[in-house]
Amino acid sequence: MESLDALTSLVAGGGVVVLSGAGLSTESGIPDYRGPSGVARRHTPMTYQAFTRDPVARRRYWARSHLGWRLIAGAAPNVGHRAVAGLQRAGLVDAVITQNVDGLHGAAGSTSVIELHGRLDEVTCLDCGNLTSREELDRRLREANPDFTARVAAVNPDGDVDLPDEQVEAFRTVDCGICGTGMVKPDVVFFGETVPAQRVARCFEAVERARSLLVLGSSLTVMSGRRFVIRAAKQGIPVAIVNQGPTRGDGYASVCVDAPLGAVLPELAARVSGSAATVGGLPAAR
């Protein structure tokens, strides 16, 4: 495949910064919004405005997320995550910017990971600012809702699930366990919320130091991720995109590979390393 050959040459030069999206986690059982398993057409993500201003919407979110988070917490890194970690161990990837909130890059062994949209396994208080673990919040929610027996049919990329209203109405939320009265929220960036400026600056700095930018599993539909592709292109930094289906960054890319990440990334890692050992002993894709 000519495009895979070009991708191999680009990555073999090192100095790569990875920008990953939800498509990288689909093989871990977490659907994306716009790819082949996308849920965008049937699922409206929670907005920051609705969460903070509407107690009913906030209760609905926590009831759904209380169940959905457990599925994401149990997800394991897939061959794509492990291939990225292998490329990093081989000295070819300098940093990872991820739009995902599932923590799977770190679980796979990647370092220098910038989690652009935060982490679903941490909870912040909007009043006192304290950060606590999602496990602790899960324990408190279980205690507050001992008879909550709803079941999950499908989980969404943000850890939300679909539940009928009657199963939501009896759900009880809890306040901050530190200050006792503050509103708690997953430490993730909701739609309508701004990514912290310092975090964005770190991403731009990483991109501007890179020899190439490798986009994995993102449609680049929203500017949150696409801005880094635009910045790289303006700086003359080559952009490569691996995704199933077209993206809004294709016009900026010198290499585009339309194929499953679970097949491309182990093969790429094996090609540039000369051995599948750097991807955790996984065989190369055929």
Disulfide bonds with the S-S distance in Angstrom:
none
